[in-house]
Amino acid sequence: MADLIVETSAGKVRGTTIQDIATFKGIPYGGPTGGSNRFRPPTKPEPWTGVRDALSYGPACPQPPEGMKRLRAIIGEAGREEESEDCLFLNVWTPAVADGRKRPVLFWCHGGGFTMGSGSAAFYRGTNLARRGDVVVVTVNHRLGPFGYLYLADLLGEDYAESGNVGMLDLIAALEWVRDNIEAFGGDQGNVTIFGESGGGAKVCVLMAMPTAAGLFHRAIVQSGPALRVATREKASERADRLLRALGISRANREQLHEISTQRIVEANDAVNPNALAPWGPVVDGHLLPQHPFDPQAPALAARVPLIIGTNKDEATLFLLGDPQSGSLDEDGLRTRVQALLKDGQASERLLAAYARAYPDRGPAERYAALLSDAMMRINSIRLAERKAAQGGAPVYMYLFTWETPILDGRLRSCHALEIPFVFDNLEPARRFLGATEGLQPGLAELAASMSGAWLAFARTGRPSAPGLPDWPPYTPERRATMIFDLHCRLEDDPGGELRRAWEGLPVRGMSE
């Protein structure tokens, strides 16, 4: 390993070379966010003198203590990360610094809804992706949950006009840091691809609709995170009011909101919001976010931004691990759950019949997982792609990841987040998740090469391609071309078309509303 020193706009940072890739961790891209800066837009990082070590990850935003516990256990990541309200740090992996090259930049938005996660998970290490594609990879931490999305303008006054979207403003600040500094790390500020999975994919959708983000990125990838709509001001005010009541905060004593401890906010949030993934997220405030990201149409701001979007075949199985009763559903139980999901008896019967035809050999529990997977991710991803294609601007490309992990006796199938190690070409740290503790299954390395290769080609040229992949044409309502990523990658037109048609006209609520 060798030390590397790069000068940024705030001061010099020292990184190191790991496996021939220059690595910088925990670089500040913003200033402190506690105290008087709490719920305010991010500030510039405080300059420093000398050389600052960028050798370890910065802290994650405080988050629900049980939030990522199940996923961490499944994938084999031990322990919780350091957490701090001051969490505006990013990480950079690059083949070389100060060599005069301008490499494509891939800017990763982490998952965990808008309430959990960080940019320093083992799956997200950029070493292999940077090496395979000769690109620069950036991952980022930002404010989450109430620290990032507590909309206070209608409750405490216009002094808090931006409070409901400061988590998104953090990401924009990080993109501005990339614009101002990435050339020194061997990157091209004029070729930035934003990509993310789950909540990270939803963040990509929101960035595409934010005027202040326009021009900071040039391509986009949404993995299992379609955000057609986010919260309205009314909804955002309701969720903020619940937390303020728990904290004993009103207009009369609003200054105390900047004095109470971080831990007290975390505890109050846990008390009023037992679902770790809910309810926080961006708000259509009419200013920072003028419209819902992709409803009723795609944002005109991003008409020239090409997009890849897709999902995994069995998204819901990971979430259903926390719902043991779902595994023993009978037909009546399935019907009850679908009716509760749709709140429309006639539509429920239509969907039940469609899934029975599509999966004649599956029982009620498996059909419920398939239906919920589509309701959570697939249908809104298709609707988003349709609206993007309707703009007649830059193309949109659709994929479906179908490889199944054998862990937990095969119950997870092709679950949520399973594609991430393949996108990052990070199979080694994902061995447990892939059921490969005794060795990788034949074909997995090739699948990782195909998927990461397609993402890298898209970042470089705007067209996804990779050796061994068939030609991947844009998604259109006429053909609905979809790349299937599996041990044998192939192109299919309108996979699951009967189920897609069964969902037509039915509302599907997204994770961010």
C-alpha positions as CSV (number, residue, x, y, z in Angstrom):
1,M,0.0,0.0,0.0
2,A,1.2,3.5,-0.8
3,D,0.0,6.9,0.4
4,L,-1.6,9.3,-2.1
5,I,-2.3,13.0,-1.5
6,V,-4.9,14.9,-3.4
7,E,-5.9,18.6,-3.0
8,T,-9.6,19.2,-2.7
9,S,-11.5,22.6,-2.4
10,A,-11.4,22.3,1.4
11,G,-7.8,21.0,1.8
12,K,-5.5,18.1,1.1
13,V,-6.5,14.5,1.8
14,R,-4.4,11.4,2.1
15,G,-5.6,8.1,0.6
16,T,-3.9,4.8,0.0
17,T,-3.6,2.3,-2.8
18,I,-5.4,-1.0,-2.2
19,Q,-5.2,-3.7,-4.9
20,D,-3.9,-1.2,-7.4
21,I,-6.8,1.2,-6.8
22,A,-6.4,4.5,-5.1
23,T,-8.9,4.6,-2.2
24,F,-10.1,7.6,-0.2
25,K,-12.6,7.2,2.6
26,G,-14.4,9.6,4.8
27,I,-13.8,12.8,2.8
28,P,-16.0,15.7,4.1
29,Y,-18.3,17.2,1.4
30,G,-20.3,19.3,3.8
31,G,-20.1,21.0,7.2
32,P,-21.6,20.0,10.6
33,T,-25.4,19.3,10.5
34,G,-26.2,19.4,14.2
35,G,-27.2,22.3,16.5
36,S,-28.1,25.4,14.7
37,N,-27.5,23.6,11.4
38,R,-30.1,20.8,12.2
39,F,-32.8,20.6,9.5
40,R,-31.0,23.2,7.5
41,P,-29.5,22.9,4.0
42,P,-25.9,21.6,4.0
43,T,-23.0,24.0,4.2
44,K,-19.6,23.7,2.6
45,P,-17.0,21.6,4.5
46,E,-14.9,23.5,7.0
47,P,-11.4,24.0,5.4
48,W,-8.4,22.4,7.1
49,T,-4.7,22.9,7.0
50,G,-2.1,20.2,6.5
51,V,-3.1,16.8,5.1
52,R,-6.3,15.1,6.4
53,D,-6.3,11.3,6.5
54,A,-9.0,9.7,4.3
55,L,-8.3,6.2,5.4
56,S,-11.5,5.2,7.2
57,Y,-15.2,5.6,6.5
58,G,-17.0,8.5,8.0
59,P,-20.0,7.9,10.3
60,A,-23.5,7.1,9.1
61,C,-26.5,9.1,10.0
62,P,-28.3,8.0,13.2
63,Q,-30.9,5.4,12.3
64,P,-33.3,2.8,13.8
65,P,-31.2,0.4,15.8
66,E,-32.9,-2.7,14.4
67,G,-33.2,-1.3,10.9
68,M,-30.6,-3.2,8.9
69,K,-30.1,-6.0,11.4
70,R,-31.8,-8.8,9.4
71,L,-30.1,-8.0,6.1
72,R,-26.7,-7.7,7.8
73,A,-27.2,-11.1,9.4
74,I,-28.1,-12.7,6.1
75,I,-25.1,-11.2,4.2
76,G,-22.7,-11.7,7.0
77,E,-21.7,-8.2,7.9
78,A,-21.0,-7.9,11.6
79,G,-22.0,-5.1,13.9
80,R,-23.3,-1.5,13.5
81,E,-21.3,1.3,12.0
82,E,-20.3,4.4,13.8
83,E,-23.2,6.9,13.7
84,S,-23.3,10.7,14.1
85,E,-25.6,13.5,13.1
86,D,-22.5,15.0,11.4
87,C,-22.4,12.5,8.6
88,L,-21.7,14.3,5.3
89,F,-18.8,12.2,4.1
90,L,-18.0,10.4,0.8
91,N,-15.6,7.8,-0.5
92,V,-13.7,7.6,-3.8
93,W,-12.1,4.7,-5.6
94,T,-10.1,5.5,-8.7
95,P,-7.5,3.7,-10.9
96,A,-5.2,6.8,-10.7
97,V,-5.0,10.4,-9.5
98,A,-3.6,13.5,-11.3
99,D,-2.8,11.5,-14.5
100,G,-4.6,13.9,-16.8
101,R,-7.3,11.3,-17.6
102,K,-11.0,12.0,-17.4
103,R,-12.8,8.8,-16.4
104,P,-16.6,8.2,-16.2
105,V,-17.8,8.7,-12.6
106,L,-20.4,6.4,-11.0
107,F,-22.1,8.0,-8.0
108,W,-23.8,5.5,-5.8
109,C,-26.9,6.3,-3.6
110,H,-27.2,3.7,-0.9
111,G,-30.4,1.7,-0.1
112,G,-32.3,1.4,3.2
113,G,-35.3,3.5,2.2
114,F,-34.8,7.1,3.3
115,T,-34.2,6.0,6.9
116,M,-31.3,3.5,7.0
117,G,-28.0,2.5,5.5
118,S,-24.7,4.1,4.5
119,G,-22.3,4.3,1.6
120,S,-19.7,2.1,3.3
121,A,-21.3,-1.4,3.2
122,A,-19.0,-4.1,1.9
123,F,-21.2,-4.7,-1.1
124,Y,-20.6,-1.1,-2.2
125,R,-16.7,-1.1,-2.2
126,G,-15.7,0.4,-5.5
127,T,-12.4,-1.4,-6.0
128,N,-13.5,-4.0,-8.5
129,L,-15.8,-1.7,-10.5
130,A,-13.1,0.9,-10.8
131,R,-10.6,-1.6,-12.0
132,R,-12.9,-3.4,-14.4
133,G,-14.2,-0.3,-16.1
134,D,-11.4,2.2,-15.6
135,V,-13.9,4.5,-13.9
136,V,-14.1,6.5,-10.7
137,V,-16.6,5.2,-8.1
138,V,-18.1,7.5,-5.4
139,T,-20.3,6.4,-2.5
140,V,-21.9,8.8,0.0
141,N,-23.4,9.2,3.4
142,H,-26.2,11.7,4.0
143,R,-28.9,12.7,6.4
144,L,-31.7,10.1,6.8
145,G,-35.1,9.7,8.5
146,P,-36.2,12.8,10.5
147,F,-32.7,14.4,10.2
148,G,-33.1,14.5,6.5
149,Y,-36.9,14.7,5.8
150,L,-38.7,16.4,8.7
151,Y,-40.9,18.9,6.8
152,L,-41.5,21.8,9.2
153,A,-42.4,24.7,7.0
154,D,-46.1,24.5,7.6
155,L,-45.7,23.8,11.3
156,L,-42.9,26.0,12.4
157,G,-42.6,28.6,9.7
158,E,-40.8,29.4,6.5
159,D,-37.4,29.4,8.3
160,Y,-37.7,25.7,7.7
161,A,-38.8,25.8,4.1
162,E,-36.1,23.3,3.0
163,S,-36.2,21.0,6.0
164,G,-38.3,18.3,4.3
165,N,-35.7,17.7,1.6
166,V,-32.3,18.4,3.3
167,G,-31.4,14.7,2.8
168,M,-31.7,15.2,-0.9
169,L,-29.9,18.5,-0.7
170,D,-27.0,16.6,0.9
171,L,-26.8,14.4,-2.2
172,I,-26.8,17.5,-4.4
173,A,-24.0,18.9,-2.3
174,A,-22.1,15.7,-2.8
175,L,-22.7,15.9,-6.6
176,E,-21.4,19.5,-6.5
177,W,-18.3,18.3,-4.7
178,V,-17.9,15.8,-7.5
179,R,-18.2,18.6,-10.0
180,D,-15.6,20.7,-8.3
181,N,-13.1,18.1,-7.2
182,I,-13.4,14.8,-9.1
183,E,-10.9,15.9,-11.9
184,A,-8.1,15.7,-9.3
185,F,-9.1,12.1,-8.7
186,G,-8.9,11.2,-12.4
187,G,-12.7,11.6,-13.0
188,D,-14.7,13.5,-15.6
189,Q,-17.2,16.0,-14.0
190,G,-18.9,16.1,-17.4
191,N,-19.8,12.3,-17.3
192,V,-21.4,11.4,-14.1
193,T,-23.9,8.5,-13.7
194,I,-26.0,8.4,-10.6
195,F,-27.2,4.9,-9.6
196,G,-28.8,3.3,-6.6
197,E,-30.8,0.4,-5.3
198,S,-34.1,0.3,-3.3
199,G,-34.2,3.6,-1.4
200,G,-31.1,4.6,-3.4
201,G,-33.0,4.0,-6.6
202,A,-35.8,6.2,-5.3
203,K,-33.2,8.9,-4.5
204,V,-32.1,8.7,-8.2
205,C,-35.7,9.2,-9.3
206,V,-36.1,12.3,-7.0
207,L,-32.8,13.8,-8.2
208,M,-34.0,13.6,-11.7
209,A,-36.9,15.9,-10.8
210,M,-35.0,18.5,-8.7
211,P,-34.0,21.7,-10.6
212,T,-30.9,22.3,-8.4
213,A,-29.6,18.8,-9.4
214,A,-29.9,19.4,-13.1
215,G,-26.6,19.3,-15.0
216,L,-24.8,17.6,-12.1
217,F,-25.3,14.1,-13.6
218,H,-25.7,12.8,-17.1
219,R,-27.0,9.2,-16.9
220,A,-29.1,7.4,-14.3
221,I,-29.7,3.8,-13.1
222,V,-32.6,2.8,-10.8
223,Q,-32.3,-0.7,-9.3
224,S,-35.5,-1.9,-7.5
225,G,-36.5,1.6,-6.4
226,P,-39.1,3.3,-8.6
227,A,-40.4,6.5,-7.1
228,L,-43.3,7.8,-9.1
229,R,-44.6,9.8,-6.2
230,V,-43.3,11.1,-2.9
231,A,-45.1,12.8,0.1
232,T,-47.4,15.8,-0.3
233,R,-47.0,18.8,2.0
234,E,-50.1,17.7,3.9
235,K,-48.7,14.1,4.4
236,A,-45.3,15.4,5.3
237,S,-46.7,17.8,7.8
238,E,-48.8,15.0,9.4
239,R,-45.7,12.8,10.0
240,A,-43.7,15.7,11.3
241,D,-46.4,16.7,13.7
242,R,-46.4,13.2,15.2
243,L,-42.7,13.5,16.0
244,L,-42.9,17.1,17.3
245,R,-45.7,16.1,19.7
246,A,-43.5,13.2,21.0
247,L,-40.7,15.7,21.5
248,G,-42.9,18.4,23.1
249,I,-42.0,20.9,20.4
250,S,-44.3,23.7,19.1
251,R,-43.9,27.1,17.5
252,A,-43.6,28.6,21.0
253,N,-40.4,26.6,21.9
254,R,-39.1,25.7,18.4
255,E,-35.6,26.8,19.2
256,Q,-35.3,23.7,21.5
257,L,-35.4,21.6,18.3
258,H,-31.8,22.6,17.9
259,E,-30.8,21.9,21.4
260,I,-32.2,18.4,22.2
261,S,-29.9,15.5,21.8
262,T,-29.6,13.3,18.8
263,Q,-30.4,10.3,20.8
264,R,-33.7,11.8,22.0
265,I,-34.8,12.4,18.4
266,V,-33.9,8.8,17.5
267,E,-35.8,7.4,20.5
268,A,-38.9,9.5,19.8
269,N,-38.8,8.5,16.2
270,D,-38.6,4.8,17.1
271,A,-41.6,5.3,19.5
272,V,-43.9,6.9,16.9
273,N,-42.6,5.1,13.8
274,P,-42.1,1.4,14.7
275,N,-41.7,0.5,11.0
276,A,-38.0,1.2,10.3
277,L,-38.6,1.9,6.6
278,A,-41.4,4.3,7.2
279,P,-42.5,7.0,7.0
280,W,-39.7,9.4,6.0
281,G,-38.8,10.6,2.5
282,P,-38.8,13.7,0.3
283,V,-41.8,16.1,-0.1
284,V,-43.2,17.9,-3.0
285,D,-42.6,21.3,-1.5
286,G,-43.2,23.3,-4.7
287,H,-39.7,24.7,-4.6
288,L,-36.9,22.2,-4.3
289,L,-39.1,19.5,-5.6
290,P,-41.8,21.1,-7.8
291,Q,-43.6,17.9,-8.8
292,H,-43.8,14.2,-8.1
293,P,-40.7,12.6,-9.7
294,F,-42.6,10.5,-12.3
295,D,-46.3,11.3,-11.9
296,P,-48.2,12.1,-13.9
297,Q,-45.3,12.2,-16.3
298,A,-41.5,11.9,-16.4
299,P,-39.7,15.1,-15.3
300,A,-38.8,17.4,-18.3
301,L,-35.6,18.3,-16.5
302,A,-34.2,14.8,-17.2
303,A,-35.6,14.3,-20.7
304,R,-32.0,14.1,-22.0
305,V,-30.8,11.7,-19.3
306,P,-30.7,8.1,-20.5
307,L,-31.9,5.6,-17.8
308,I,-31.6,2.0,-16.9
309,I,-34.4,0.7,-14.6
310,G,-35.2,-2.8,-13.4
311,T,-36.1,-5.2,-10.6
312,N,-35.4,-8.6,-9.2
313,K,-37.9,-11.4,-9.8
314,D,-38.8,-12.1,-6.2
315,E,-38.3,-8.7,-4.5
316,A,-40.7,-9.4,-1.6
317,T,-39.2,-12.6,-0.2
318,L,-36.5,-10.7,1.8
319,F,-39.1,-8.5,3.5
320,L,-41.4,-11.5,4.1
321,L,-38.8,-13.1,6.4
322,G,-40.2,-10.7,9.0
323,D,-43.7,-12.0,8.4
324,P,-43.7,-15.7,9.4
325,Q,-47.5,-16.0,8.9
326,S,-47.1,-15.3,5.2
327,G,-45.4,-18.7,4.7
328,S,-48.5,-20.6,5.7
329,L,-51.2,-18.7,3.8
330,D,-54.2,-20.6,2.5
331,E,-56.4,-19.4,-0.3
332,D,-58.6,-17.4,2.0
333,G,-55.6,-15.8,3.7
334,L,-54.2,-14.9,0.3
335,R,-57.5,-13.3,-0.7
336,T,-57.7,-11.3,2.5
337,R,-54.2,-9.9,2.1
338,V,-54.7,-9.0,-1.5
339,Q,-58.0,-7.2,-0.7
340,A,-56.2,-5.3,2.1
341,L,-53.5,-4.3,-0.4
342,L,-55.8,-3.1,-3.1
343,K,-58.9,-2.1,-1.2
344,D,-60.9,-3.1,-4.3
345,G,-62.7,-6.5,-4.3
346,Q,-63.2,-6.7,-8.1
347,A,-59.6,-5.8,-8.8
348,S,-58.4,-8.3,-6.2
349,E,-60.2,-11.1,-7.9
350,R,-58.8,-10.1,-11.2
351,L,-55.2,-10.2,-9.8
352,L,-55.8,-13.5,-8.0
353,A,-57.0,-15.1,-11.1
354,A,-54.0,-13.8,-13.1
355,Y,-51.4,-15.0,-10.7
356,A,-53.1,-18.4,-10.4
357,R,-52.8,-18.7,-14.2
358,A,-49.2,-17.5,-14.3
359,Y,-48.1,-19.8,-11.4
360,P,-50.3,-22.9,-11.6
361,D,-47.8,-25.0,-9.6
362,R,-47.3,-22.5,-6.8
363,G,-49.3,-22.4,-3.5
364,P,-50.9,-19.4,-2.0
365,A,-47.8,-18.3,-0.1
366,E,-45.6,-18.3,-3.2
367,R,-48.2,-16.6,-5.3
368,Y,-48.5,-13.9,-2.6
369,A,-44.8,-13.3,-2.7
370,A,-44.9,-13.0,-6.5
371,L,-47.8,-10.6,-6.4
372,L,-46.2,-8.5,-3.6
373,S,-42.9,-8.4,-5.5
374,D,-44.7,-6.9,-8.5
375,A,-46.7,-4.5,-6.3
376,M,-43.6,-3.3,-4.5
377,M,-41.2,-2.8,-7.4
378,R,-42.0,-4.3,-10.8
379,I,-45.2,-2.6,-11.8
380,N,-44.1,0.9,-10.9
381,S,-40.7,0.3,-12.6
382,I,-42.7,-0.5,-15.8
383,R,-44.9,2.6,-15.4
384,L,-41.8,4.7,-14.9
385,A,-40.2,3.3,-18.0
386,E,-43.3,3.9,-20.0
387,R,-43.4,7.6,-18.9
388,K,-39.7,8.0,-19.6
389,A,-40.2,6.5,-23.1
390,A,-43.2,8.8,-23.8
391,Q,-41.0,11.8,-23.5
392,G,-39.3,10.9,-26.8
393,G,-36.0,12.1,-25.3
394,A,-33.1,10.0,-24.1
395,P,-33.7,6.2,-24.1
396,V,-34.7,4.0,-21.2
397,Y,-33.6,0.4,-20.8
398,M,-35.3,-2.3,-18.8
399,Y,-33.9,-5.4,-17.0
400,L,-35.1,-8.2,-14.8
401,F,-32.7,-10.1,-12.5
402,T,-33.7,-13.7,-12.1
403,W,-30.8,-15.7,-10.6
404,E,-31.9,-17.3,-7.4
405,T,-29.7,-17.7,-4.3
406,P,-29.9,-21.1,-2.6
407,I,-29.6,-19.9,1.0
408,L,-32.4,-20.4,3.5
409,D,-33.4,-23.5,1.6
410,G,-34.1,-21.5,-1.5
411,R,-36.8,-19.4,0.1
412,L,-35.3,-16.1,-1.0
413,R,-35.2,-17.0,-4.7
414,S,-34.2,-13.8,-6.6
415,C,-34.7,-11.4,-3.7
416,H,-34.4,-7.7,-3.1
417,A,-30.7,-6.5,-3.1
418,L,-29.4,-9.7,-4.6
419,E,-28.2,-8.0,-7.8
420,I,-25.9,-5.5,-5.9
421,P,-22.8,-7.8,-5.7
422,F,-23.1,-8.5,-9.4
423,V,-23.4,-4.8,-10.3
424,F,-20.3,-4.0,-8.2
425,D,-18.5,-7.2,-9.2
426,N,-18.2,-7.8,-5.4
427,L,-18.9,-11.6,-5.2
428,E,-16.3,-12.3,-2.5
429,P,-17.8,-10.2,0.3
430,A,-21.2,-11.5,-0.7
431,R,-20.4,-15.2,-0.5
432,R,-22.8,-15.9,2.3
433,F,-25.7,-14.1,0.6
434,L,-24.9,-16.0,-2.6
435,G,-24.7,-19.4,-0.8
436,A,-21.1,-19.7,-1.9
437,T,-19.2,-20.2,1.4
438,E,-17.6,-23.3,-0.1
439,G,-17.0,-21.8,-3.5
440,L,-18.7,-19.8,-6.2
441,Q,-21.3,-21.5,-8.3
442,P,-20.2,-21.9,-11.9
443,G,-21.4,-19.0,-14.0
444,L,-21.6,-16.4,-11.2
445,A,-18.4,-14.7,-12.1
446,E,-19.6,-14.5,-15.7
447,L,-22.9,-13.0,-14.6
448,A,-21.1,-10.4,-12.6
449,A,-18.9,-9.6,-15.6
450,S,-22.0,-9.2,-17.8
451,M,-24.0,-7.0,-15.3
452,S,-21.1,-4.8,-14.1
453,G,-19.9,-4.6,-17.7
454,A,-23.3,-3.4,-19.0
455,W,-23.5,-0.7,-16.2
456,L,-19.9,0.4,-17.0
457,A,-20.6,0.7,-20.8
458,F,-23.8,2.7,-20.0
459,A,-21.7,5.0,-17.8
460,R,-19.2,5.5,-20.6
461,T,-21.4,5.8,-23.6
462,G,-25.1,5.9,-22.6
463,R,-25.7,2.4,-24.1
464,P,-25.6,-0.8,-21.9
465,S,-23.6,-3.6,-23.5
466,A,-21.1,-6.2,-22.4
467,P,-19.3,-9.2,-24.0
468,G,-21.7,-12.1,-24.1
469,L,-24.8,-10.0,-23.8
470,P,-27.3,-9.9,-26.7
471,D,-28.1,-6.5,-28.1
472,W,-30.1,-4.5,-25.6
473,P,-32.6,-2.1,-27.3
474,P,-34.4,0.7,-25.5
475,Y,-37.7,-0.1,-23.8
476,T,-40.8,1.0,-25.7
477,P,-44.5,0.3,-25.2
478,E,-44.6,-1.5,-28.5
479,R,-41.9,-4.1,-27.8
480,R,-41.0,-3.8,-24.1
481,A,-37.5,-5.3,-24.6
482,T,-36.2,-6.5,-21.3
483,M,-32.7,-7.9,-20.5
484,I,-32.9,-11.0,-18.3
485,F,-29.8,-11.3,-16.1
486,D,-29.2,-14.9,-15.1
487,L,-26.6,-17.6,-15.6
488,H,-27.8,-17.4,-19.2
489,C,-28.5,-13.8,-20.0
490,R,-31.1,-13.2,-22.7
491,L,-33.4,-10.6,-24.1
492,E,-37.2,-11.1,-23.8
493,D,-40.1,-8.9,-25.0
494,D,-42.7,-8.1,-22.3
495,P,-41.9,-10.9,-19.8
496,G,-44.9,-11.4,-17.5
497,G,-47.1,-9.5,-19.9
498,E,-50.3,-11.1,-18.7
499,L,-49.6,-9.9,-15.1
500,R,-48.6,-6.5,-16.3
501,R,-51.9,-6.2,-18.1
502,A,-53.8,-7.4,-15.0
503,W,-52.3,-4.4,-13.1
504,E,-53.4,-1.8,-15.6
505,G,-55.5,0.9,-14.1
506,L,-54.7,-0.1,-10.5
507,P,-53.0,2.3,-8.2
508,V,-49.7,1.0,-6.7
509,R,-48.4,2.9,-3.6
510,G,-44.6,3.5,-3.6
511,M,-42.2,3.4,-0.8
512,S,-41.7,7.1,-0.7
513,E,-45.3,8.3,-0.4
